[in-house]
């Protein structure tokens, strides 16, 4: 199962049509990794394993929260994650995010929403890592192609 979600994460990063060099933002001692892509890019096996609906007109949002420590690798942490997307006409959609655990060393938050061809969404992601009182605000933009 861990291999499947690792594949999902790698696909998310590699296949996103507007990937920047690194889709991550630093907030104090935390790094938040994010991506958005058409859910049709996910393999049927991974989609089935994680209950993701594959479709050209569906987008998948993936968020991972890592705490930077003195160890060589950062530590995945639980967080409260709320996400919304606003299109160019000002319509806002709240995106239900769900937590996925992969053993003790990986925690992801994924959400799905409908998209139209060439629709651009401005995403706002509020992340409050466990043990923190103030949320971090992450903003990014993504255009989707469904045809």
Secondary structure, DSSP 8 states (H G I E B T S, - for coil): -HHHHHHHHHHHHHH-TT--S--EEEETTEEEEEEEEEGGGS-HHHHHHHT----TTEEEEEEEEEE--SSSS-EE--EEEEEEEEETT--EEEE-EEEEEETTTEEEEEEEEE--TT-EEEEEEEEEETT-SS-EEEEEEEE----
